[in-house]
Amino acid sequence: MDIRDAIRKMESEVGRISPVQKFLLGTDGSVTQILESITGKNVVIRTLVQEIVPADTAAADHLDIAVGDPVNFRVVEIKTEENGEVLIYAVSHTPVSRLSPEFKDDLLKADIPIGKIIAQHKIEARREILTARVLPASEEAGRIFAICKSEPLLSRQYQIIHGGKPLIFIEEQFPYNRFLDTRRVVIDTPSRVHVSLIDMHGGSGRVDGGIGITLDEPGILIEAELSPVLSVTGCDPAMEQRIRQVAAEVLQNFRLGGSVTITVRKQFAAHIGLGCGSQISLAVAKAIAELHDRHLPACELARLTGRGGTSGIGTAAFDHGGFIIDGGHRFGAGGEKTDFRPSSASRGVHPPPVIVRHDFPRDWKILLAIPAVPAGASGGQEADIFRTRCPVPLDDVRALSHEVLMRMLPGLAGQDLDLFGSAINNVQELGFKKVELSLQPHAVTGLLPVLRGAGAAGAGMSSFGPAVYAIGDTDMKSVERAARSFMGGNGGGSTLITTARNNGAVVRVV
């Protein structure tokens, strides 16, 4: 394999690879010694797994042995001794039959680098690189490297050849956002379920008031670095346009020279009811601020980007996650708002105060079902709905407030799923949520009784939809199957089982 061609292909997928990263991908020397030279620190090995196992098909092919032959399976972290930062994660397979007793004895001793063992035994060997590629970080890889899930990993596979035969087969991985020669900001955002707006009557002198649940998935993952001109890659045209608009506004507001490169590594669809617009806007603003050492709170980022003028759930989800209720805005003469408007038409209105924030039980699962119907209301259509369908009846506002205060919150605090779920169900028939549902096709509204009938404790529509959510603790796969069956007969759709996220966006400066 030509490593130069492989690296060029990797760069076409992930972006520029630094000289140090290229060296680590292509070296035929001792990786631990190279890492010590790069970091200027002592580098140690931590063995996670070491056992003799029968070779599977892949290992047998790479080692030119028979399937089932015994191999030493070893998984290690190569890390700095000083602070334990994991630099490389490596998995190796070694055929036991090709090892001398002395080599085998040293190999089976934990925490000795393979390169050092080869040198100690004066074994003449060469490394032959087989593959070099980009992989998304799994949840486990994210934990190991202290990075975000789905961040790119750079991976290589190679053989150590001795006596014309493979002695060891190794795969090494390290994060793309490590060993850099530029400063970069990485941001991983949540999404959110918007349960309802509480008061779209306004007679109390306040209006809006959002209820929401922060979701772990789907999410948005971006990387940002300084550049002479604005560049956006990795996303669809609609998101690119939004990112460019937000970036230009923030840069102008900060009166900054130069610009940024934004790379989108992961995204979810806009206008499906899960808060994509708020999360990407806040992420871009936060990235630019951090690149310029301006550590702004989420409420200030929301003000800069025109978010949070009606519901504060997206801003609060980005900030600290969990289950959230905001207190709305002052309404009427002298208030922040004098009419009924969505956030998209409420620029200049500050995000509302968060009046409740509570961890959401991790063992409660959340099913998202997204019917394949036109996107939920947005822009001028959404503004018209607020203008023509508000105010809602005061009795609905009172009933909804009672559901939240005396059923939803006690259910959450006491981890009483049935009580919480029944409150979610009842909210669907009250106030502005009732308005939102009345505008949906059967492919959306028909899902709610199906999900409840399949065992969900509660089900509702998020924001203007079409995303529908169901909450339960066991057998959510059955609920998912029911959702897929219903959507299959009503135009199709997609599903995802996720959990709440009890923290906000993850921000790393690397």
N, C-alpha and C positions, 0 to 999 in steps of 0.2 A: 504494500500500500504506500502511495506517495502522501506523506503527512502534509505536504504543502497544499495539495489538492483538497485533502480532507479539511484543513483549517479554512481554506477559502470557502468551502461549502458551509462550514459552521458559521462563518461570518455572514454569509448571505441569510442565514436563519436567525442569528441572535444579535448581530452587530459586531463592531470592532472588538477583536481579541488582542489584549495587551501583549507586549514582547515577553513578559514573564510567563503569562499563561501559555503562549506558544511554546516556550522552552519546556514547561512542565508537560505539555502534551507530546512533545517530540523527543525528549531526552532519552538516552540509553544508559544514563548513569544512575547512581544511587539517589533515590528520591529524598530520603531523609537528610542526606548531606546537602543536597540542593536547597531544601527548605530551610535548613539552618543558615545557609549563605544568604537566602532571600530575606529572611526575617531578622537575622542577627540574634536569634534566641536558640536555646537548647530545644531540640525536638525529640519527643518520646513517642513510644508506641503503647497503645492500650488495646489489648486483645479482648474482643467481645465474644468471639466464638472460636473454638479450636476443637475439632473432632474428626475422627476417621469415618468417612461415609462412602457408600457405593457411588461410583461416578454415574451421573445422569447422561443423557444423550449429548447435551451441549458440551459438558466437561470432557466427555470421551472424545468427541470430535476435535476439540482444541488441543488435547493432550496425546492424540493418536494412541488411545488405549481402548479396551473393550468396555462397553456399558456394564456397570456393576463392579469393575475393578476398584479396589480400595484407594481412596485419595484423601489427603489431609485437607480438610475444608477449614479455612481460616478467615475471619473477619476482624479487621483492625481499624482503629482510628489513629491517624498520625497527627499529633497535636503539640502545641507549645507547652513546655514544662512550666513556664511562668504563670500563665493564666488559663491553661486548659483549652484554648481555642482550637477547635478541630480544623485542620488544614486540608486533609485528604482522608477519604473513606475508601478502604481497599478490601477487596474480596479475592482470595486466591485458592486455587486447587493444585495440589501436588501429588502425583502418583507415588504411592508408598514404595512400589517395586523399584523405582529408579533412585532411591535415596540410600546412601551409605548409612550404616548404623550411627556414625558420629553426626552426620548432617541431620538425620532424622531426630536424634536426641536434642540437638540445638533448636530445630524447627518446632518441636513440640513444647519447648520451654516458652512460656508466655513472654511477650513484649520484647523480643529481639528482632530488629529489622532484617528482612530477607537479604538485603544488600550486604549487611554486615556479616551474616552467616556465610554467604558466598565468598566474601573476601577472606574471612577467617580460615576457611577450608581451601583457599587458593584454587577455587574452581574456575576454569576458563569458560565463560558464558557470554552470550550476547542477547540483547533484547530485540525482538521483532514485533513491531507495532501492527496490530491487526485491524483495529477500528479506532476512529475518533469521532465523537458525535455529541449532540446537544440533547439533554433529557430534562423534562420538568421535574422539579423536586417533589417527591411524595411527602405526605405528612410526617413520616418517620425521618426522611432526609432533612426536612425542615427543622425537626427537633435536634438532630445530630449537629447540624451546622449553625443552628440558631438563626435561620433564615425563614422566609415566608414560603408556604406551600406554593408550588408552581413556579417559583423562581428558577431560571435556567441553571442546570448543572453541566459542566464540561466533563466528558467521560472519555477514557481511552481503555482499550483492551490490548494486552500484549503477552507474548510468550517469552520466557527466559529459556534459551536453547543451550543445551550442553551435550556434547558428543553427538551432535546431529539430531537430537530428539528433544521435544519439549520437556523441560524439567518442571516448570511452574507456569500456570496460566493465571493472569492477574487482571482484574478490572479496578481502575482508580477513578474516583469522582471528586470534583471540587466545585464550589459555587462560581458561577460566572462573575458575580459581584465580589470577588476576592482576588487579590493580587492585581489590583487596578493601577493605572497610572493617571486616572482622572477622579475627581470627587463626584460622587453620585448619591442621589436620594432615592430610596426604594419605599414605596407606600402600598400597603395592602389594606383595602377597605372592606367593610361588611356590606350587606344589603339590609333591607328592612321590610317587615310587614307593617303596613299602615292600617291599623284596626278601624279607626274612625276619627272624625272630628266631633268634638263633644257639643259645642254650642254654636250653631249657625242661625241662631235667633237674634242674639245681640241685645236683648232687653235688659240684661243685667249690667250693661256697660262694658262687658267683655265679649270677645268673639273668638272663634276657632277652637283651640285646645285639642292637641293631637294625642292619640294613644298609639303606641307602636312597640314592636318586638324586633330587636336587632338579630340578624341572621348571620351564621358563619359562612354559608354558601347560599347563592352564588356571590361572587365578590369581584373586585377590580384590583389589578396589580399593575402598577406603573413604575418606571424608572425615569429619572430626570437628571440631566447634567447641563452645565453651561455650554453655550455655543454662540457663534456670531449671529446666526439667523435662526428663526423659529422652524423647528422640524418636528413632525409628528408621524410616527410609524406604528404598525401593528394593530390597527383598528379599522372599522368600517368608515365610510365617508361621513356619515352623520356624526359619529363620535369625534372624528378628526376635526370637523367644523366646530363642534362645541369646545374641544380642547383649545383650538386656535383662538377662539373668541375669549375664553377665560384667561388664557395665558397673556394675550395682548392687553386685556383690561388690568390684570394684576401688575404686569410690568410697567404699564403706564401709570398706575396708581402709585407704585413704589418709586417712579422716576428713575428707573434703572437703565443703564446702557447694556448692549448685548441682548442675548436672548437665551433660549433653552432648547434642548432636544428632549422630547417626551416619547418614550417607548411604552406601548401598552402590551403587557404580557398576558393579561387575562381580562375579560370583560363579560358583561351580560347585557341583554337587550334593553333598550330604552322603551319607555311608555308601555310597560307591562304591569306596573304597579309595585315595583320593588325598589324604586328610588335611585335608579342609575344616574339621573341628572345631577342630583345633589352630591352623590359620592364622587363622581368624576370631577365635578367642579371643585369640591373641597380638596380632593387629592392633588389636583394640578396647582391650586393656590398654595397649599401647604408645601409642596415640593419646591416651588419657586421661592417661597419665603425661607425655607431651610437652606437652600443653596446660597442665599444671601445672608445667612445667620440672623434671620428675623423669626423669632420663635413666637408665632401668633397663636392665640387660642382659637378654637373652632368657631366661636360666635363671631370673631372678627373676620375670619375667613369667609363665613357665610355672608357677612355684610358686604365684603369686597365683591363677592360673586353673585349677589342678589338672591341668595337662598334663605329659607326660613321665614318668609314674609307672611305665611299662613300657618303651616305646621312646622314645628321645630324638631320633629322626630328624626329626619335625616341628619341634621346637624348634631343632635345629641347622640345618635347612633355612631357617627364618625368620631365623636369625642370620647364617649365612655361605654357605649353598648348597653346591653341588658334590656329590661322592660322599662318603658319610658312613658310618662305623661307630662305634657307641657301645659302651662297656664294660659295660653292664648294671648290676645292683645287687647289693649284698651280700645273701646269702640264708641263711636258717636262724636259729637262736637268736642273738639279738643283732644280727641283720642288719636292713637297711632293709625287707626283705620276708620273710615266713615262709610264704607260700603263693603260688600261681600266680594272677595277676590281670591283666586288661588295664588300660590307663591310666585308663579311665573309672571303674574301681573301685579306683584307687590314689592317691586324693587324699592329699596330705601327704608322698608319696614324692618326693624331689628328682629332677630330670632326671639321667640318667646322664652320665658323662664321655664326651666325644668322643675316641676313641683314633686314628681315621684320618679325615682330611679331604683330599681330592684333587680337583683340577679334573677334570671329565669332558670328554672330547674334544668340541669343538663340531661337528665334522663327523660325529659319530655321531648318527644320527637315532633318535628314539623314537616309535613308533606306539602310541597308546592306542586300544584297542578295548573298548567298554563295552556288553556285551549288555543287552538290555531284559529283565532278570529282577529279582526282588525285591532290595532293597538288601542289602548285606553285613551280617553279624552286628554287633550293637551292643547296648549296655545290658546287661540281664539275660541275654539269650541269649548274648552274647559272654562274659560272666563265667562262665556255666555251662560253656561249651566249655573255657575255661582250667581250670576246676575238675575236669572229668571226663576230659579228654584229656591231662592232664599228670600226671606227668612223661613225656616222650618217651624212647625208648631212648637210652642213653648212646652206643652205637655210632653212632647217627645224628648226635648232636652232634659227635662226633669227626670223622666223615666230612665234615660240613658245614664244620667249622672248617678242615679240610685244603683243601677246595674254595676257601674264602675266602682263606686264607693263601698257598697255593701255585699257585692258578690265577686266581681273580678279581682279586686285587690285582696280581700280575705282568702280567696281561692289560691292566689299566687303566694301570699305570705305563708299560708298553711300547707302549701303544696297539695291542695285538694283539686285534683285534675278535673273531676266531674263538675265541681262548682265553677271553676274557672271556665271550663268548656261551655257550660250552659249559659254563662254570661256572654261569651263570644257569640253564641247562637242568637241570643236575644237582641244583641246590639245590631244585628243585620236587619232588624225590622223597625229600627228607630232612626229618627232625625235624618241627617245628611247621608248616612250610609244607606238608608232606605231609598233615597233619591238615586244614589250611585247605582244600586242594584237594579232599580226600575229601568235603567237605560241599557241594560245588558241583554244580549241574546240568550236563548235557552241553553246554548252550549256552555255558558258561564253559570247562570242561575240554577240550571238543572243539576250541576255538580254538587251543590251544597247538601241536598238531602241524600244523594248517593254516598257521599263521604261519611255523613253521620250514620247512615244505615249500615255502612261497612265496619263501623266500630270506632270512628273518631269521636273524641269527647266534645269537640267543638270544631266548627268550620265557618269560614267567612271569606269575603273578597277583600283583597288588599288594595287600598286606594281606589282608583277608577278601574282597576282590573287591567287585563283580563285574568291576572294571577289570582288563583284561589288557594287558600291554605287550610290545612286540617291539623289538629293537635291531638296527640295521643302518647301513650307510653309503651305499649306492647302491640305486636302484630300490625305495625304500620305497613308492612308489605302487602297485607290483605287489602288495606285501604288504598294503597297505590294501585293494586290490580283492579280494584273497582273503578278508580279514576280513569285508568287507561282504557278499560272496557267501555265506559260511558263516552269518553272522548273519541274512541275509535269509531263509534257510531254517530258522532256529531262533528265531523270535520278534522279530527285528530288533535294532537297536542303533545306536550312533554311533561315529565314529572321529575321531581328531585326530593329525596328525603334528607333533611338537614337538621341542625340543632340551632338553638340560640347562641349568640356570642355575647359573653358578659364583659367584653372589653371593646374598645373602639378600634380605630384604624391603627395598624402597626406602621411606625415611621422609623426607618433606619438611614443614617447617614454613613456612607462607606467610602 
